[in-house]
Amino acid sequence: MADDEEEQGGRIFFSNIGRSMEVEDEIVLVSVGIDIGSSTSHLAFSRIVLERLDTRYMVVERTLLHQSDVLMTPYRGEDEIDADVLGAFIRAQYDAAGITPETIDTGALILTGVAVRRSNARAIGDIFSEQTGKFVVVSAGDGLETTLAAFGSGAVARSGETGATVLNVDIGGGTSKLARCANGAIRNISAIDIGARIVAFDADRRITRIEEAGRYFAHRAGIVLERGNVLSPQDARKLAACMVDQLFEAMTGGEMPKETLDLHRLPPLPSAPAPDIVTISGGVSEFFYGETQEEFSDLGPLLAEALREKLRQWPPSLEHPAQGIRATVVGASQYTVQVSGSTIFVHPLSLLPVKNVPVIKPELSFDEVIDPSDVAAKVKAGLARLDLAAGESPVALCYEWQGSASYRRLDDFCRGVIDGLSDVLSKGHPLILVGDGDVGGLVGMHCKAEVGVANLVSIDGIKLDEFDFIDIGGMLETSGAVPVVIKSLVFPTKELGRAGMAERN
């Protein structure tokens, strides 16, 4: 709808100039997922087809277009990822796929595991998000990574197709992510500081890197670890055995020793229901299913061997995932995007895209008569709850409209929201509203025409929760809708002992 913005006056976009009914009923997006992990880095490109259902767009098809080579994540010293080497690798993979950054519609760059804790992780994210496409975003939450691995591994789909409870365990270089899936949905997620490269060594078995979790397991196994020392095969097996013991406790869930609980980066799984099927994804899956014999100077092969032995006596059926080492990157290329409804309102269009906007979701009452003072008070309480009351950043307000969209109810709602967000709006930030129903266009039009808001984005057809961050992309020419990426908290700073710090996607 970018044709003649001034003539349009930012009015409600119920349809797009020049589009046909055939085009508006279907949207085709090209998406990229980039996974920079503790051990490996790689890309995947996908085509996503969405069809219109009433005023919403639903994903009906996902096709994997290209999977890149797998690069051992390059480091410059102990505490920095080599951004130059990574950048050259990503450019080469775009060339190999025959895809340019300009043709990318959406996607996600995910820094995972201990890679996100490197000193230049945020800078790498910023660089690559600019270089790799107009709407590639950066996220690094454990919850998002776990979710993407569950989708990319096929565990979510398998649970829907078979009716079984499926536990996917994605074991990477720095962390292991657990997702319990049932009836085609993720029911529980968890993550723990166990991975193949929490201790790494060179070809002579001299230790080159020790993460904090590596020192913990060394102490537990009665081993002294120092950089430059030789890690004997016997000591490596002891480390792997200790790690698998605590990983298995995390997989079974429920009550567990404090030392296992303290390793969790997300709250532990509940004890029930027990899984019917277990799948293993992530880099360690390559060893677990015997798909590679290559050595990477880490604990991957030993972790796979110890876990396979541990699971022999466990009742769940052990099955292959749809994707192993590439589960997270395939999930990132196919499952990060939603598309808004087409009844949206944006003024001016130059506001888009917006990135990394925190979400508040106050508990608003949509009674027959909406009280604007009550709406304002609850919005202000939501801002205060997330330390956003000072108005230093834009905020997306999520609401679930109920009842009729009469003039009186719209007016009371809009005025209450604007009053509640007054400190944010006074700093020059746009009004950003996200609804789950079909009133986004009406709400936006009312805010502009009746209340006089100059800069606003009002979209619908999206479900959000508090603590989410969102990116809203530029308007899709063929539909009048916008792509929305929902992200978990970005760049956690704590190391061990994360139980209770619930990050979600």
C-alpha positions as semicolon CSV with decimal commas, in nm:
position;residue;x (nm);y (nm);z (nm)
1;M;0,000;0,000;0,000
2;A;0,303;0,222;-0,044
3;D;0,165;0,397;-0,354
4;D;0,058;0,762;-0,264
5;E;0,089;0,764;0,111
6;E;-0,010;1,131;0,134
7;E;-0,324;1,079;-0,070
8;Q;-0,409;0,777;0,137
9;G;-0,353;0,986;0,447
10;G;-0,251;0,678;0,640
11;R;-0,609;0,556;0,618
12;I;-0,718;0,207;0,697
13;F;-0,563;-0,057;0,473
14;F;-0,841;-0,309;0,411
15;S;-0,683;-0,395;0,078
16;N;-0,388;-0,300;-0,134
17;I;-0,403;-0,090;-0,451
18;G;-0,338;-0,296;-0,761
19;R;-0,368;-0,639;-0,608
20;S;-0,606;-0,902;-0,740
21;M;-0,820;-1,139;-0,538
22;E;-0,592;-1,425;-0,644
23;V;-0,287;-1,246;-0,508
24;E;-0,442;-1,125;-0,185
25;D;-0,556;-1,473;-0,090
26;E;-0,197;-1,603;-0,087
27;I;0,134;-1,462;0,034
28;V;0,468;-1,622;-0,051
29;L;0,769;-1,524;0,160
30;V;1,136;-1,617;0,137
31;S;1,284;-1,665;0,483
32;V;1,635;-1,719;0,613
33;G;1,748;-1,871;0,941
34;I;2,104;-1,814;1,061
35;D;2,229;-2,007;1,364
36;I;2,557;-1,898;1,523
37;G;2,617;-2,158;1,791
38;S;2,887;-2,249;2,036
39;S;3,020;-2,525;1,808
40;T;2,883;-2,465;1,462
41;S;2,724;-2,198;1,246
42;H;2,496;-2,251;0,945
43;L;2,204;-2,115;0,741
44;A;1,879;-2,240;0,591
45;F;1,652;-2,075;0,336
46;S;1,282;-2,155;0,314
47;R;0,975;-2,060;0,114
48;I;0,666;-1,999;0,326
49;V;0,316;-1,989;0,176
50;L;0,034;-1,824;0,371
51;E;-0,334;-1,825;0,276
52;R;-0,600;-1,585;0,390
53;L;-0,863;-1,717;0,629
54;D;-1,117;-1,439;0,675
55;T;-0,883;-1,148;0,763
56;R;-0,595;-1,360;0,895
57;Y;-0,313;-1,531;0,712
58;M;-0,226;-1,889;0,807
59;V;0,087;-2,081;0,706
60;V;-0,014;-2,365;0,475
61;E;0,320;-2,470;0,328
62;R;0,688;-2,460;0,420
63;T;0,954;-2,565;0,170
64;L;1,324;-2,588;0,249
65;L;1,505;-2,417;-0,040
66;H;1,868;-2,456;0,063
67;Q;2,076;-2,574;0,358
68;S;2,423;-2,432;0,391
69;D;2,746;-2,603;0,477
70;V;2,823;-2,630;0,848
71;L;3,107;-2,407;0,973
72;M;3,291;-2,460;1,298
73;T;3,217;-2,131;1,475
74;P;3,538;-1,927;1,449
75;Y;3,683;-1,758;1,755
76;R;3,936;-1,480;1,784
77;G;4,094;-1,557;2,119
78;E;3,888;-1,703;2,400
79;D;3,622;-1,435;2,434
80;E;3,540;-1,315;2,082
81;I;3,370;-1,467;1,781
82;D;3,549;-1,384;1,455
83;A;3,293;-1,166;1,280
84;D;3,502;-1,134;0,961
85;V;3,518;-1,510;0,904
86;L;3,149;-1,549;0,982
87;G;3,056;-1,268;0,747
88;A;3,252;-1,423;0,459
89;F;3,091;-1,762;0,526
90;I;2,738;-1,618;0,523
91;R;2,800;-1,427;0,201
92;A;2,933;-1,745;0,038
93;Q;2,623;-1,940;0,143
94;Y;2,392;-1,677;-0,006
95;D;2,584;-1,714;-0,332
96;A;2,562;-2,093;-0,317
97;A;2,186;-2,072;-0,265
98;G;2,143;-1,827;-0,552
99;I;1,965;-1,587;-0,316
100;T;2,045;-1,223;-0,245
101;P;1,973;-1,033;0,077
102;E;1,733;-0,810;-0,116
103;T;1,506;-1,107;-0,193
104;I;1,467;-1,205;0,174
105;D;1,129;-1,113;0,324
106;T;1,180;-1,230;0,680
107;G;1,387;-1,456;0,901
108;A;1,594;-1,477;1,216
109;L;1,956;-1,470;1,317
110;I;1,994;-1,673;1,635
111;L;2,301;-1,664;1,857
112;T;2,271;-1,978;2,065
113;G;2,427;-2,152;2,362
114;V;2,747;-2,000;2,501
115;A;2,803;-1,810;2,174
116;V;2,564;-1,542;2,298
117;R;2,779;-1,485;2,605
118;R;3,083;-1,374;2,403
119;S;3,186;-1,014;2,448
120;N;3,105;-0,914;2,089
121;A;2,782;-1,116;2,051
122;R;2,557;-0,811;2,032
123;A;2,788;-0,640;1,782
124;I;2,785;-0,950;1,561
125;G;2,409;-0,958;1,576
126;D;2,385;-0,594;1,474
127;I;2,630;-0,641;1,185
128;F;2,462;-0,948;1,041
129;S;2,110;-0,818;1,084
130;E;2,210;-0,526;0,861
131;Q;2,398;-0,737;0,606
132;T;2,171;-1,036;0,555
133;G;1,835;-0,895;0,454
134;K;1,582;-0,623;0,515
135;F;1,400;-0,810;0,790
136;V;1,645;-1,049;0,948
137;V;1,634;-1,012;1,325
138;V;1,850;-1,104;1,618
139;S;1,742;-1,309;1,915
140;A;1,917;-1,526;2,166
141;G;1,669;-1,642;2,428
142;D;1,686;-2,000;2,551
143;G;1,309;-2,027;2,518
144;L;1,316;-1,928;2,152
145;E;1,605;-2,160;2,073
146;T;1,428;-2,451;2,242
147;T;1,108;-2,378;2,055
148;L;1,277;-2,350;1,716
149;A;1,461;-2,681;1,771
150;A;1,133;-2,853;1,863
151;F;0,968;-2,732;1,543
152;G;1,271;-2,781;1,320
153;S;1,336;-3,134;1,448
154;G;0,982;-3,236;1,360
155;A;0,890;-3,317;1,721
156;V;0,588;-3,084;1,723
157;A;0,451;-3,224;1,397
158;R;0,519;-3,584;1,507
159;S;0,319;-3,532;1,826
160;G;0,027;-3,405;1,621
161;E;0,042;-3,682;1,361
162;T;0,082;-3,972;1,606
163;G;-0,100;-3,850;1,917
164;A;0,213;-3,940;2,115
165;T;0,394;-3,723;2,368
166;V;0,731;-3,644;2,211
167;L;1,035;-3,517;2,403
168;N;1,293;-3,349;2,182
169;V;1,638;-3,303;2,335
170;D;1,856;-3,064;2,135
171;I;2,217;-3,096;2,250
172;G;2,451;-2,830;2,120
173;G;2,792;-2,701;2,209
174;G;2,696;-2,503;2,520
175;T;2,343;-2,597;2,621
176;S;2,082;-2,870;2,592
177;K;1,723;-2,770;2,516
178;L;1,425;-2,987;2,609
179;A;1,076;-2,957;2,461
180;R;0,783;-3,181;2,552
181;C;0,528;-3,182;2,271
182;A;0,173;-3,318;2,255
183;N;-0,116;-3,287;2,010
184;G;0,085;-3,076;1,770
185;A;0,193;-2,815;2,025
186;I;0,478;-2,751;2,268
187;R;0,357;-2,814;2,621
188;N;0,674;-2,763;2,827
189;I;1,025;-2,636;2,760
190;S;1,346;-2,630;2,957
191;A;1,717;-2,568;2,901
192;I;2,028;-2,670;3,092
193;D;2,400;-2,586;3,080
194;I;2,519;-2,913;2,927
195;G;2,689;-2,923;2,588
196;A;2,968;-3,074;2,383
197;R;3,201;-2,775;2,397
198;I;3,182;-2,662;2,756
199;V;3,528;-2,819;2,749
200;A;3,716;-2,813;2,416
201;F;4,066;-2,924;2,319
202;D;4,300;-2,934;2,021
203;A;4,433;-3,225;1,814
204;D;4,688;-3,302;2,088
205;R;4,405;-3,307;2,347
206;R;4,534;-2,990;2,510
207;I;4,245;-2,795;2,661
208;T;4,168;-2,476;2,468
209;R;3,843;-2,364;2,629
210;I;3,661;-2,419;2,959
211;E;3,315;-2,274;3,022
212;E;3,184;-2,221;3,372
213;A;2,969;-2,533;3,344
214;G;3,279;-2,725;3,239
215;R;3,451;-2,634;3,565
216;Y;3,142;-2,743;3,757
217;F;3,140;-3,087;3,594
218;A;3,516;-3,124;3,638
219;H;3,475;-3,063;4,011
220;R;3,187;-3,311;4,024
221;A;3,394;-3,574;3,840
222;G;3,701;-3,514;4,056
223;I;3,908;-3,381;3,765
224;V;4,140;-3,080;3,752
225;L;4,095;-2,879;3,434
226;E;4,336;-2,607;3,322
227;R;4,385;-2,453;2,982
228;G;4,690;-2,601;2,813
229;N;4,673;-2,926;3,011
230;V;4,607;-3,256;2,836
231;L;4,257;-3,402;2,884
232;S;4,300;-3,779;2,899
233;P;4,038;-4,007;2,736
234;Q;3,955;-4,145;3,079
235;D;3,888;-3,800;3,225
236;A;3,684;-3,703;2,920
237;R;3,462;-4,009;2,974
238;K;3,416;-3,914;3,338
239;L;3,308;-3,565;3,236
240;A;3,062;-3,699;2,978
241;A;2,914;-3,948;3,224
242;C;2,853;-3,676;3,484
243;M;2,692;-3,453;3,226
244;V;2,461;-3,726;3,098
245;D;2,354;-3,821;3,451
246;Q;2,227;-3,468;3,509
247;L;2,088;-3,434;3,158
248;F;1,879;-3,746;3,217
249;E;1,748;-3,599;3,543
250;A;1,644;-3,291;3,346
251;M;1,474;-3,510;3,083
252;T;1,266;-3,695;3,342
253;G;1,168;-3,366;3,511
254;G;0,997;-3,308;3,844
255;E;1,187;-3,303;4,171
256;M;1,563;-3,313;4,128
257;P;1,879;-3,239;4,327
258;K;1,968;-2,873;4,377
259;E;2,289;-2,909;4,176
260;T;2,087;-3,016;3,870
261;L;1,829;-2,745;3,929
262;D;2,105;-2,484;3,947
263;L;2,228;-2,580;3,600
264;H;1,892;-2,498;3,445
265;R;1,864;-2,189;3,227
266;L;1,485;-2,229;3,217
267;P;1,258;-2,388;3,481
268;P;1,272;-2,768;3,481
269;L;1,015;-2,986;3,310
270;P;0,728;-3,118;3,522
271;S;0,746;-3,489;3,597
272;A;0,438;-3,580;3,398
273;P;0,335;-3,678;3,145
274;A;0,620;-3,914;3,059
275;P;0,713;-3,909;2,689
276;D;0,617;-4,187;2,451
277;I;0,889;-4,090;2,202
278;V;1,232;-3,928;2,244
279;T;1,419;-3,758;1,960
280;I;1,771;-3,613;1,982
281;S;1,868;-3,311;1,770
282;G;2,153;-3,060;1,768
283;G;2,517;-3,122;1,692
284;V;2,545;-3,422;1,925
285;S;2,270;-3,598;1,730
286;E;2,519;-3,653;1,448
287;F;2,713;-3,884;1,680
288;F;2,409;-4,023;1,858
289;Y;2,260;-4,164;1,537
290;G;2,597;-4,256;1,384
291;E;2,571;-4,004;1,102
292;T;2,932;-3,885;1,131
293;Q;3,261;-4,026;1,251
294;E;3,438;-3,691;1,231
295;E;3,607;-3,562;1,544
296;F;3,562;-3,200;1,652
297;S;3,794;-3,199;1,954
298;D;3,509;-3,184;2,203
299;L;3,291;-3,411;2,416
300;G;3,025;-3,471;2,150
301;P;3,098;-3,838;2,068
302;L;3,131;-3,931;2,436
303;L;2,809;-3,751;2,529
304;A;2,627;-3,939;2,254
305;E;2,768;-4,272;2,365
306;A;2,684;-4,216;2,733
307;L;2,333;-4,091;2,655
308;R;2,259;-4,382;2,423
309;E;2,356;-4,623;2,700
310;K;2,147;-4,432;2,954
311;L;1,837;-4,444;2,736
312;R;1,852;-4,819;2,666
313;Q;1,652;-4,894;2,980
314;W;1,412;-4,598;2,952
315;P;1,062;-4,696;2,827
316;P;1,008;-4,423;2,560
317;S;1,073;-4,521;2,199
318;L;1,387;-4,362;2,056
319;E;1,329;-4,224;1,704
320;H;1,515;-4,015;1,446
321;P;1,427;-3,645;1,417
322;A;1,331;-3,489;1,085
323;Q;1,634;-3,259;1,128
324;G;1,934;-3,322;1,352
325;I;2,217;-3,072;1,362
326;R;2,011;-2,830;1,152
327;A;1,694;-2,840;1,365
328;T;1,734;-2,490;1,511
329;V;1,830;-2,321;1,186
330;V;1,545;-2,486;0,994
331;G;1,310;-2,380;1,271
332;A;1,448;-2,027;1,251
333;S;1,386;-2,009;0,877
334;Q;1,034;-2,152;0,894
335;Y;0,871;-2,085;1,231
336;T;0,965;-1,736;1,350
337;V;0,723;-1,537;1,138
338;Q;0,358;-1,453;1,175
339;V;0,172;-1,226;0,937
340;S;-0,079;-0,974;1,060
341;G;-0,437;-0,950;0,946
342;S;-0,499;-0,726;0,647
343;T;-0,730;-0,484;0,836
344;I;-0,448;-0,273;0,976
345;F;-0,365;0,098;1,000
346;V;-0,019;0,253;0,966
347;H;0,060;0,624;0,946
348;P;0,300;0,720;0,808
349;L;0,425;0,409;0,626
350;S;0,782;0,524;0,685
351;L;0,744;0,415;1,049
352;L;0,801;0,057;0,937
353;P;0,999;-0,148;1,005
354;V;1,029;-0,125;1,383
355;K;1,256;-0,360;1,576
356;N;1,304;-0,493;1,928
357;V;0,990;-0,334;2,072
358;P;0,896;-0,462;2,421
359;V;0,538;-0,576;2,471
360;I;0,304;-0,497;2,758
361;K;-0,025;-0,679;2,799
362;P;-0,233;-0,512;3,071
363;E;-0,543;-0,694;3,193
364;L;-0,798;-0,466;3,031
365;S;-1,171;-0,502;3,098
366;F;-1,387;-0,490;2,787
367;D;-1,717;-0,439;2,967
368;E;-2,019;-0,305;2,780
369;V;-1,908;0,039;2,893
370;I;-1,529;0,083;2,878
371;D;-1,385;0,308;3,147
372;P;-1,097;0,512;2,994
373;S;-0,952;0,595;3,337
374;D;-0,938;0,224;3,423
375;V;-0,770;0,150;3,088
376;A;-0,513;0,426;3,151
377;A;-0,437;0,306;3,504
378;K;-0,383;-0,054;3,388
379;V;-0,161;0,055;3,100
380;K;0,052;0,264;3,336
381;A;0,075;-0,030;3,576
382;G;0,192;-0,249;3,288
383;L;0,463;0,000;3,197
384;A;0,579;0,022;3,558
385;R;0,584;-0,357;3,589
386;L;0,842;-0,381;3,311
387;D;1,036;-0,065;3,403
388;L;0,914;0,112;3,090
389;A;0,731;0,401;3,257
390;A;1,004;0,656;3,178
391;G;0,919;0,634;2,809
392;E;1,278;0,586;2,693
393;S;1,176;0,327;2,431
394;P;0,871;0,258;2,216
395;V;0,626;0,005;2,357
396;A;0,380;-0,229;2,186
397;L;0,050;-0,259;2,373
398;C;-0,120;-0,595;2,322
399;Y;-0,495;-0,627;2,378
400;E;-0,768;-0,885;2,321
401;W;-1,076;-0,696;2,205
402;Q;-1,414;-0,826;2,315
403;G;-1,761;-0,708;2,221
404;S;-1,883;-0,458;1,964
405;A;-1,666;-0,192;1,805
406;S;-1,909;0,095;1,853
407;Y;-1,792;0,455;1,838
408;R;-1,834;0,502;2,213
409;R;-1,638;0,188;2,307
410;L;-1,363;0,260;2,053
411;D;-1,332;0,618;2,175
412;D;-1,312;0,526;2,543
413;F;-1,058;0,252;2,473
414;C;-0,837;0,467;2,250
415;R;-0,838;0,765;2,485
416;G;-0,759;0,543;2,782
417;V;-0,467;0,381;2,599
418;I;-0,324;0,714;2,486
419;D;-0,353;0,856;2,837
420;G;-0,178;0,548;2,979
421;L;0,101;0,574;2,723
422;S;0,134;0,953;2,748
423;D;0,488;0,944;2,887
424;V;0,598;0,715;2,602
425;L;0,425;0,918;2,332
426;S;0,557;1,247;2,469
427;K;0,912;1,127;2,393
428;G;0,825;1,108;2,024
429;H;0,768;0,733;2,004
430;P;0,483;0,607;1,783
431;L;0,169;0,449;1,923
432;I;0,203;0,073;1,856
433;L;-0,106;-0,142;1,914
434;V;-0,134;-0,517;1,854
435;G;-0,470;-0,691;1,872
436;D;-0,567;-1,053;1,822
437;G;-0,908;-0,984;1,664
438;D;-1,013;-0,796;1,352
439;V;-1,035;-0,440;1,485
440;G;-0,678;-0,318;1,428
441;G;-0,778;-0,098;1,137
442;L;-1,074;0,055;1,317
443;V;-0,873;0,122;1,632
444;G;-0,591;0,283;1,434
445;M;-0,826;0,494;1,224
446;H;-1,006;0,616;1,536
447;C;-0,678;0,710;1,707
448;K;-0,574;0,911;1,402
449;A;-0,902;1,072;1,300
450;E;-1,076;1,124;1,634
451;V;-0,795;1,153;1,890
452;G;-0,529;1,312;1,670
453;V;-0,239;1,066;1,704
454;A;0,011;1,154;1,433
455;N;0,238;0,846;1,432
456;L;0,088;0,505;1,485
457;V;0,097;0,138;1,393
458;S;-0,217;-0,063;1,465
459;I;-0,217;-0,428;1,357
460;D;-0,423;-0,733;1,439
461;G;-0,431;-1,109;1,394
462;I;-0,132;-1,154;1,627
463;K;-0,117;-1,319;1,970
464;L;0,144;-1,185;2,213
465;D;0,230;-1,208;2,579
466;E;0,406;-0,977;2,820
467;F;0,788;-1,010;2,811
468;D;0,779;-1,064;2,433
469;F;0,975;-0,841;2,199
470;I;0,850;-0,790;1,846
471;D;0,975;-0,673;1,510
472;I;0,718;-0,541;1,261
473;G;0,836;-0,545;0,902
474;G;0,746;-0,330;0,606
475;M;0,405;-0,374;0,446
476;L;0,385;-0,668;0,206
477;E;0,299;-0,526;-0,136
478;T;0,073;-0,818;-0,229
479;S;-0,147;-0,822;0,078
480;G;-0,150;-0,501;0,279
481;A;-0,038;-0,708;0,579
482;V;0,293;-0,693;0,768
483;P;0,528;-0,970;0,885
484;V;0,577;-0,988;1,261
485;V;0,855;-1,173;1,440
486;I;0,802;-1,252;1,808
487;K;1,119;-1,289;2,010
488;S;1,218;-1,389;2,358
489;L;1,430;-1,175;2,591
490;V;1,755;-1,085;2,424
491;F;2,110;-1,142;2,545
492;P;2,079;-1,289;2,897
493;T;2,368;-1,200;3,126
494;K;2,345;-1,455;3,407
495;E;2,549;-1,772;3,386
496;L;2,444;-2,063;3,607
497;G;2,144;-2,094;3,834
498;R;1,868;-1,970;3,604
499;A;1,576;-2,170;3,740
500;G;1,269;-1,952;3,750
501;M;1,393;-1,710;3,484
502;A;1,121;-1,800;3,233
503;E;1,212;-1,673;2,890
504;R;0,967;-1,746;2,614
505;N;0,926;-1,688;2,245
